């Protein structure tokens, strides 16, 4: 199953829907942690290890894809998704 969550419930690829998903609601804190780490310039490998609970040495390509999709979703939340939260939609 290509998008099966790891033991911490992190999917291989974050949602890309134009509306909030149950996954987004469940991972709001994860998104905030990703945004904070990104703003601080933390190396992506450290972020994947600590925040996403993925060993980047095991499958670096997939770890990077997981990181990038979740960071992109976190950024989407700051630009668009928060409106859904404020309206109580999603």
N, CA, C and O atoms as CSV, one atom per row, in Angstrom:
chain,resi,resn,atom,element,x,y,z
A,1,UNK,N,N,0.840,-1.166,0.000
A,1,UNK,CA,C,0.000,0.000,0.000
A,1,UNK,C,C,0.896,1.243,0.000
A,1,UNK,O,O,1.524,1.526,1.020
A,2,UNK,N,N,0.979,1.991,-1.096
A,2,UNK,CA,C,1.939,3.062,-1.236
A,2,UNK,C,C,1.751,4.232,-0.275
A,2,UNK,O,O,2.733,4.893,0.063
A,3,UNK,N,N,0.534,4.513,0.177
A,3,UNK,CA,C,0.334,5.645,1.067
A,3,UNK,C,C,-0.028,5.197,2.473
A,3,UNK,O,O,-0.629,5.952,3.237
A,4,UNK,N,N,0.336,3.969,2.811
A,4,UNK,CA,C,0.047,3.454,4.144
A,4,UNK,C,C,0.815,4.262,5.185
A,4,UNK,O,O,1.995,4.553,4.995
A,5,UNK,N,N,0.149,4.628,6.289
A,5,UNK,CA,C,0.831,5.398,7.325
A,5,UNK,C,C,1.904,4.581,8.029
A,5,UNK,O,O,1.809,3.357,8.116
A,6,UNK,N,N,2.934,5.274,8.536
A,6,UNK,CA,C,3.949,4.597,9.325
A,6,UNK,C,C,3.415,4.418,10.746
A,6,UNK,O,O,2.247,4.706,11.007
A,7,UNK,N,N,4.244,3.956,11.649
A,7,UNK,CA,C,3.775,3.676,13.004
A,7,UNK,C,C,3.266,4.916,13.723
A,7,UNK,O,O,2.502,4.797,14.681
A,8,UNK,N,N,3.670,6.103,13.286
A,8,UNK,CA,C,3.229,7.350,13.909
A,8,UNK,C,C,2.004,7.931,13.197
A,8,UNK,O,O,1.553,9.027,13.529
A,9,UNK,N,N,1.472,7.199,12.225
A,9,UNK,CA,C,0.286,7.662,11.514
A,9,UNK,C,C,0.578,8.658,10.408
A,9,UNK,O,O,-0.328,9.352,9.947
A,10,UNK,N,N,1.828,8.740,9.975
A,10,UNK,CA,C,2.212,9.661,8.906
A,10,UNK,C,C,2.116,8.936,7.571
A,10,UNK,O,O,2.756,7.905,7.362
A,11,UNK,N,N,1.310,9.485,6.674
A,11,UNK,CA,C,1.152,8.898,5.344
A,11,UNK,C,C,2.395,9.162,4.508
A,11,UNK,O,O,3.122,10.124,4.759
A,12,UNK,N,N,2.635,8.330,3.537
A,12,UNK,CA,C,3.788,8.503,2.651
A,12,UNK,C,C,3.706,9.821,1.890
A,12,UNK,O,O,4.729,10.448,1.616
A,13,UNK,N,N,2.488,10.242,1.549
A,13,UNK,CA,C,2.255,11.498,0.846
A,13,UNK,C,C,1.076,12.191,1.523
A,13,UNK,O,O,0.041,11.572,1.770
A,14,UNK,N,N,1.239,13.476,1.818
A,14,UNK,CA,C,0.165,14.254,2.447
A,14,UNK,C,C,-0.955,14.494,1.445
A,14,UNK,O,O,-0.738,14.426,0.235
A,15,UNK,N,N,-2.149,14.775,1.946
A,15,UNK,CA,C,-3.270,15.059,1.035
A,15,UNK,C,C,-2.976,16.269,0.152
A,15,UNK,O,O,-2.163,17.127,0.496
A,16,UNK,N,N,-3.648,16.316,-0.981
A,16,UNK,CA,C,-3.515,17.461,-1.881
A,16,UNK,C,C,-4.895,17.982,-2.296
A,16,UNK,O,O,-5.016,18.731,-3.265
A,17,UNK,N,N,-5.923,17.583,-1.559
A,17,UNK,CA,C,-7.285,18.019,-1.864
A,17,UNK,C,C,-7.423,19.523,-1.632
A,17,UNK,O,O,-6.669,20.103,-0.850
A,18,UNK,N,N,-8.391,20.158,-2.313
A,18,UNK,CA,C,-8.593,21.599,-2.138
A,18,UNK,C,C,-9.384,21.954,-0.880
A,18,UNK,O,O,-9.733,23.116,-0.674
A,19,UNK,N,N,-9.662,20.975,-0.055
A,19,UNK,CA,C,-10.385,21.194,1.203
A,19,UNK,C,C,-9.696,20.393,2.298
A,19,UNK,O,O,-8.919,19.478,2.023
A,20,UNK,N,N,-9.992,20.749,3.540
A,20,UNK,CA,C,-9.422,20.017,4.667
A,20,UNK,C,C,-9.898,18.581,4.675
A,20,UNK,O,O,-11.028,18.278,4.294
A,21,UNK,N,N,-9.030,17.719,5.108
A,21,UNK,CA,C,-9.363,16.297,5.210
A,21,UNK,C,C,-9.261,15.881,6.682
A,21,UNK,O,O,-8.688,16.609,7.492
A,22,UNK,N,N,-9.807,14.730,7.024
A,22,UNK,CA,C,-9.608,14.226,8.388
A,22,UNK,C,C,-8.117,14.093,8.720
A,22,UNK,O,O,-7.713,14.308,9.863
A,23,UNK,N,N,-7.314,13.746,7.735
A,23,UNK,CA,C,-5.861,13.640,7.938
A,23,UNK,C,C,-5.290,14.994,8.355
A,23,UNK,O,O,-4.467,15.068,9.268
A,24,UNK,N,N,-5.725,16.064,7.685
A,24,UNK,CA,C,-5.251,17.402,8.031
A,24,UNK,C,C,-5.590,17.751,9.472
A,24,UNK,O,O,-4.752,18.270,10.210
A,25,UNK,N,N,-6.814,17.465,9.862
A,25,UNK,CA,C,-7.228,17.739,11.235
A,25,UNK,C,C,-6.363,16.965,12.230
A,25,UNK,O,O,-5.952,17.500,13.259
A,26,UNK,N,N,-6.101,15.734,11.915
A,26,UNK,CA,C,-5.331,14.875,12.818
A,26,UNK,C,C,-3.865,15.287,12.890
A,26,UNK,O,O,-3.180,14.970,13.862
A,27,UNK,N,N,-3.377,15.991,11.870
A,27,UNK,CA,C,-1.948,16.316,11.802
A,27,UNK,C,C,-1.654,17.812,11.859
A,27,UNK,O,O,-0.608,18.254,11.384
A,28,UNK,N,N,-2.551,18.582,12.427
A,28,UNK,CA,C,-2.327,20.034,12.548
A,28,UNK,C,C,-1.033,20.333,13.292
A,28,UNK,O,O,-0.264,21.201,12.878
A,29,UNK,N,N,-0.792,19.625,14.379
A,29,UNK,CA,C,0.432,19.872,15.158
A,29,UNK,C,C,1.669,19.488,14.349
A,29,UNK,O,O,2.688,20.176,14.402
A,30,UNK,N,N,1.579,18.394,13.606
A,30,UNK,CA,C,2.687,17.989,12.742
A,30,UNK,C,C,3.003,19.097,11.746
A,30,UNK,O,O,4.169,19.433,11.541
A,31,UNK,N,N,1.972,19.665,11.125
A,31,UNK,CA,C,2.174,20.748,10.163
A,31,UNK,C,C,2.847,21.948,10.827
A,31,UNK,O,O,3.748,22.552,10.246
A,32,UNK,N,N,2.419,22.292,12.027
A,32,UNK,CA,C,3.037,23.417,12.735
A,32,UNK,C,C,4.507,23.144,13.035
A,32,UNK,O,O,5.351,24.026,12.882
A,33,UNK,N,N,4.802,21.940,13.455
A,33,UNK,CA,C,6.196,21.574,13.740
A,33,UNK,C,C,7.046,21.639,12.478
A,33,UNK,O,O,8.197,22.072,12.529
A,34,UNK,N,N,6.488,21.212,11.343
A,34,UNK,CA,C,7.213,21.288,10.074
A,34,UNK,C,C,7.487,22.741,9.692
A,34,UNK,O,O,8.591,23.075,9.262
A,35,UNK,N,N,6.487,23.596,9.848
A,35,UNK,CA,C,6.662,25.004,9.514
A,35,UNK,C,C,7.711,25.660,10.410
A,35,UNK,O,O,8.538,26.438,9.934
A,36,UNK,N,N,7.679,25.350,11.694
A,36,UNK,CA,C,8.676,25.897,12.617
A,36,UNK,C,C,10.084,25.442,12.244
A,36,UNK,O,O,11.010,26.250,12.184
A,37,UNK,N,N,10.235,24.159,11.997
A,37,UNK,CA,C,11.553,23.622,11.646
A,37,UNK,C,C,12.051,24.232,10.337
A,37,UNK,O,O,13.230,24.566,10.214
A,38,UNK,N,N,11.166,24.375,9.373
A,38,UNK,CA,C,11.536,24.964,8.085
A,38,UNK,C,C,11.971,26.421,8.268
A,38,UNK,O,O,12.960,26.856,7.679
A,39,UNK,N,N,11.237,27.163,9.078
A,39,UNK,CA,C,11.568,28.570,9.332
A,39,UNK,C,C,12.924,28.710,10.025
A,39,UNK,O,O,13.634,29.695,9.826
A,40,UNK,N,N,13.270,27.728,10.829
A,40,UNK,CA,C,14.553,27.749,11.532
A,40,UNK,C,C,15.704,27.224,10.668
A,40,UNK,O,O,16.866,27.296,11.067
A,41,UNK,N,N,15.377,26.699,9.488
A,41,UNK,CA,C,16.411,26.187,8.593
A,41,UNK,C,C,16.938,24.821,8.982
A,41,UNK,O,O,18.056,24.456,8.620
A,42,UNK,N,N,16.145,24.069,9.713
A,42,UNK,CA,C,16.553,22.730,10.140
A,42,UNK,C,C,16.689,21.800,8.942
A,42,UNK,O,O,15.854,21.822,8.037
A,43,UNK,N,N,17.727,20.995,8.934
A,43,UNK,CA,C,17.951,20.035,7.848
A,43,UNK,C,C,16.751,19.099,7.740
A,43,UNK,O,O,16.243,18.598,8.744
A,44,UNK,N,N,16.310,18.875,6.511
A,44,UNK,CA,C,15.119,18.069,6.279
A,44,UNK,C,C,15.245,16.668,6.873
A,44,UNK,O,O,14.254,16.096,7.327
A,45,UNK,N,N,16.451,16.114,6.873
A,45,UNK,CA,C,16.649,14.760,7.403
A,45,UNK,C,C,16.369,14.715,8.906
A,45,UNK,O,O,15.806,13.745,9.411
A,46,UNK,N,N,16.760,15.752,9.599
A,46,UNK,CA,C,16.477,15.815,11.033
A,46,UNK,C,C,14.974,15.961,11.277
A,46,UNK,O,O,14.422,15.352,12.194
A,47,UNK,N,N,14.326,16.768,10.454
A,47,UNK,CA,C,12.882,16.970,10.578
A,47,UNK,C,C,12.132,15.664,10.341
A,47,UNK,O,O,11.215,15.325,11.090
A,48,UNK,N,N,12.523,14.933,9.297
A,48,UNK,CA,C,11.826,13.664,9.000
A,48,UNK,C,C,12.003,12.693,10.154
A,48,UNK,O,O,11.072,11.982,10.532
A,49,UNK,N,N,13.178,12.671,10.694
A,49,UNK,CA,C,13.469,11.741,11.787
A,49,UNK,C,C,12.652,12.098,13.040
A,49,UNK,O,O,12.043,11.223,13.656
A,50,UNK,N,N,12.643,13.369,13.406
A,50,UNK,CA,C,12.024,13.785,14.662
A,50,UNK,C,C,10.516,14.008,14.530
A,50,UNK,O,O,9.744,13.538,15.366
A,51,UNK,N,N,10.103,14.710,13.502
A,51,UNK,CA,C,8.691,15.080,13.372
A,51,UNK,C,C,7.860,13.996,12.686
A,51,UNK,O,O,6.750,13.686,13.118
A,52,UNK,N,N,8.409,13.426,11.618
A,52,UNK,CA,C,7.628,12.441,10.855
A,52,UNK,C,C,7.938,10.997,11.249
A,52,UNK,O,O,7.284,10.070,10.771
A,53,UNK,N,N,8.923,10.805,12.111
A,53,UNK,CA,C,9.279,9.471,12.613
A,53,UNK,C,C,9.666,8.514,11.487
A,53,UNK,O,O,9.250,7.356,11.451
A,54,UNK,N,N,10.477,9.041,10.570
A,54,UNK,CA,C,10.955,8.262,9.424
A,54,UNK,C,C,12.477,8.275,9.449
A,54,UNK,O,O,13.089,9.306,9.726
A,55,UNK,N,N,13.079,7.140,9.162
A,55,UNK,CA,C,14.530,7.053,9.062
A,55,UNK,C,C,14.929,7.440,7.640
A,55,UNK,O,O,14.701,6.663,6.712
A,56,UNK,N,N,15.520,8.621,7.446
A,56,UNK,CA,C,15.858,9.059,6.092
A,56,UNK,C,C,16.975,8.252,5.450
A,56,UNK,O,O,17.147,8.300,4.232
A,57,UNK,N,N,17.732,7.515,6.241
A,57,UNK,CA,C,18.811,6.694,5.679
A,57,UNK,C,C,18.268,5.408,5.059
A,57,UNK,O,O,18.906,4.811,4.191
A,58,UNK,N,N,17.113,4.997,5.501
A,58,UNK,CA,C,16.527,3.738,5.017
A,58,UNK,C,C,16.039,3.856,3.570
A,58,UNK,O,O,16.292,2.975,2.749
A,59,UNK,N,N,15.342,4.948,3.269
A,59,UNK,CA,C,14.848,5.198,1.914
A,59,UNK,C,C,14.822,6.714,1.712
A,59,UNK,O,O,13.771,7.345,1.819
A,60,UNK,N,N,15.997,7.291,1.417
A,60,UNK,CA,C,16.103,8.753,1.331
A,60,UNK,C,C,15.139,9.399,0.343
A,60,UNK,O,O,14.591,10.468,0.612
A,61,UNK,N,N,14.933,8.758,-0.788
A,61,UNK,CA,C,14.050,9.330,-1.808
A,61,UNK,C,C,12.617,9.427,-1.295
A,61,UNK,O,O,11.977,10.469,-1.437
A,62,UNK,N,N,12.115,8.358,-0.705
A,62,UNK,CA,C,10.755,8.379,-0.183
A,62,UNK,C,C,10.644,9.307,1.023
A,62,UNK,O,O,9.640,10.002,1.179
A,63,UNK,N,N,11.654,9.325,1.866
A,63,UNK,CA,C,11.646,10.208,3.031
A,63,UNK,C,C,11.550,11.668,2.576
A,63,UNK,O,O,10.812,12.464,3.155
A,64,UNK,N,N,12.301,11.997,1.542
A,64,UNK,CA,C,12.272,13.372,1.021
A,64,UNK,C,C,10.903,13.696,0.433
A,64,UNK,O,O,10.395,14.798,0.643
A,65,UNK,N,N,10.295,12.762,-0.300
A,65,UNK,CA,C,8.960,12.981,-0.865
A,65,UNK,C,C,7.930,13.183,0.243
A,65,UNK,O,O,7.062,14.050,0.143
A,66,UNK,N,N,8.031,12.388,1.285
A,66,UNK,CA,C,7.101,12.514,2.411
A,66,UNK,C,C,7.264,13.876,3.068
A,66,UNK,O,O,6.280,14.557,3.357
A,67,UNK,N,N,8.502,14.264,3.301
A,67,UNK,CA,C,8.781,15.570,3.889
A,67,UNK,C,C,8.225,16.686,3.016
A,67,UNK,O,O,7.511,17.560,3.507
A,68,UNK,N,N,8.542,16.663,1.735
A,68,UNK,CA,C,8.125,17.738,0.836
A,68,UNK,C,C,6.610,17.835,0.717
A,68,UNK,O,O,6.062,18.937,0.682
A,69,UNK,N,N,5.926,16.694,0.655
A,69,UNK,CA,C,4.465,16.744,0.526
A,69,UNK,C,C,3.825,17.274,1.802
A,69,UNK,O,O,2.845,18.015,1.740
A,70,UNK,N,N,4.368,16.902,2.956
A,70,UNK,CA,C,3.808,17.383,4.215
A,70,UNK,C,C,4.134,18.861,4.439
A,70,UNK,O,O,3.300,19.602,4.959
A,71,UNK,N,N,5.317,19.291,4.059
A,71,UNK,CA,C,5.650,20.709,4.174
A,71,UNK,C,C,4.761,21.525,3.235
A,71,UNK,O,O,4.268,22.587,3.616
A,72,UNK,N,N,4.556,21.039,2.020
A,72,UNK,CA,C,3.689,21.741,1.072
A,72,UNK,C,C,2.265,21.836,1.621
A,72,UNK,O,O,1.609,22.867,1.472
A,73,UNK,N,N,1.794,20.773,2.247
A,73,UNK,CA,C,0.442,20.800,2.820
A,73,UNK,C,C,0.391,21.767,4.001
A,73,UNK,O,O,-0.597,22.479,4.179
A,74,UNK,N,N,1.438,21.792,4.797
A,74,UNK,CA,C,1.498,22.734,5.920
A,74,UNK,C,C,1.451,24.170,5.395
A,74,UNK,O,O,0.766,25.021,5.964
A,75,UNK,N,N,2.167,24.429,4.331
A,75,UNK,CA,C,2.162,25.770,3.740
A,75,UNK,C,C,0.797,26.085,3.140
A,75,UNK,O,O,0.329,27.220,3.234
A,76,UNK,N,N,0.158,25.103,2.530
A,76,UNK,CA,C,-1.205,25.283,2.006
A,76,UNK,C,C,-2.151,25.656,3.141
A,76,UNK,O,O,-3.030,26.502,2.978
A,77,UNK,N,N,-1.963,25.020,4.286
A,77,UNK,CA,C,-2.814,25.316,5.439
A,77,UNK,C,C,-2.688,26.783,5.839
A,77,UNK,O,O,-3.681,27.402,6.222
A,78,UNK,N,N,-1.490,27.346,5.757
A,78,UNK,CA,C,-1.303,28.743,6.156
A,78,UNK,C,C,-1.873,29.711,5.122
A,78,UNK,O,O,-2.210,30.848,5.453
A,79,UNK,N,N,-1.979,29.268,3.884
A,79,UNK,CA,C,-2.466,30.139,2.818
A,79,UNK,C,C,-3.946,29.960,2.524
A,79,UNK,O,O,-4.631,30.921,2.174
A,80,UNK,N,N,-4.446,28.734,2.663
A,80,UNK,CA,C,-5.823,28.438,2.273
A,80,UNK,C,C,-6.599,27.644,3.317
A,80,UNK,O,O,-7.744,27.970,3.632
A,81,UNK,N,N,-5.985,26.625,3.837
A,81,UNK,CA,C,-6.691,25.696,4.729
A,81,UNK,C,C,-7.214,26.328,5.997
A,81,UNK,O,O,-8.240,25.901,6.526
A,82,UNK,N,N,-6.514,27.352,6.498
A,82,UNK,CA,C,-6.954,27.974,7.742
A,82,UNK,C,C,-8.362,28.568,7.588
A,82,UNK,O,O,-9.121,28.632,8.556
A,83,UNK,N,N,-8.700,28.996,6.385
A,83,UNK,CA,C,-10.046,29.568,6.139
A,83,UNK,C,C,-11.114,28.517,6.420
A,83,UNK,O,O,-12.173,28.829,6.966
A,84,UNK,N,N,-10.835,27.284,6.047
A,84,UNK,CA,C,-11.783,26.207,6.308
A,84,UNK,C,C,-11.932,25.985,7.799
A,84,UNK,O,O,-13.031,25.729,8.291
A,85,UNK,N,N,-10.810,26.086,8.525
A,85,UNK,CA,C,-10.862,25.928,9.980
A,85,UNK,C,C,-11.687,27.046,10.616
A,85,UNK,O,O,-12.498,26.791,11.506
A,86,UNK,N,N,-11.481,28.282,10.162
A,86,UNK,CA,C,-12.208,29.418,10.721
A,86,UNK,C,C,-13.697,29.335,10.458
A,86,UNK,O,O,-14.506,29.739,11.293
A,87,UNK,N,N,-14.060,28.812,9.300
A,87,UNK,CA,C,-15.466,28.664,8.933
A,87,UNK,C,C,-16.082,27.409,9.548
A,87,UNK,O,O,-17.299,27.226,9.522
A,88,UNK,N,N,-15.240,26.559,10.093
A,88,UNK,CA,C,-15.738,25.301,10.628
A,88,UNK,C,C,-16.072,24.294,9.547
A,88,UNK,O,O,-16.855,23.370,9.767
A,89,UNK,N,N,-15.474,24.476,8.372
A,89,UNK,CA,C,-15.705,23.580,7.243
A,89,UNK,C,C,-14.598,22.561,7.198
A,89,UNK,O,O,-13.438,22.880,7.456
A,90,UNK,N,N,-14.955,21.317,6.867
A,90,UNK,CA,C,-13.933,20.288,6.681
A,90,UNK,C,C,-13.776,19.479,7.867
A,90,UNK,O,O,-12.955,18.562,7.885
